[in-house]
Amino acid sequence: MKEIKIFPIFNQSAPGIWDDFLRIRSATMTADYDMPLLAEDIAYAKKEYAHNWKSRSGNFAFGAYDQNNNMIGCVHGTVVQNVAHLGHLHVEPQYQGQRLGRRLLAAAQDAAAIMGARHIELISMSKARHFYEKMGYRGLS
């Protein structure tokens, strides 16, 4: 396996960041649920990401990058009143099973703790629920 590095993304308004996030999100949604993102979904999500980044001060994001410096995984979230809200955690399908999700989640947890979060809340798609449970999260009924 080639070395894959996890880096914080400090400037989410940098060219191509949202496109990378959405490319990876679309790939995982298509592979896991046979639900490709439609063009209007992508346009809406891109505006929502940018708006949330600009309007919230407690943001964090990380990208997983391959040896060619291509983003192949990502996670983002925000801390509001000591609660971290974890956004999309996605790893391109061909890189899944290599512990990248664990590494991205650990980076997000560390960032949230540094920013004063006392706990993390997230919403998971059904196929990801088992992953989060293995990582110590518990579902609410």
C-alpha positions, 0 to 999 in steps of 0.5 A: 500500500502506498503511503496516504497522508492525512492533512488538516484543511485550513482554507476550505475556500481554496480552489477545488476543495469543495469539488474534491469533497463532493467528488468523494461523497458522490463516489461513496454514495454511488458505490454504497447506495447506488445513489449518484448525486445529481447536478442540482444536489452537487450545486446545492451542497457546494453552496451549503459547504461554503456558507457553513464554512464562512458563517461558523467559527468552529470549523475543522476539516481533514483530507486524506491524500494519496502519493500523487497529492489527490484527495481520496477521503475527507471529513469535516465538522464544527464545534458549537457550544462544546458539541462537535457536529461531525459532517460527512466522512467519506473515503473513495470506494477503492481505498476503503478497508485501509483504515483511512476512515479510522484515521480521518475520524481520529483527526476529527476527534482530536480537532474537536477536543482541542476546540473544546468539544465535550462530545460528538454528534453525527448522523450516519447512513445505514452502511456506516453505522456499523463502522461508527459503532466499532469506533465507540459511538452508540446509536440513538433509538 
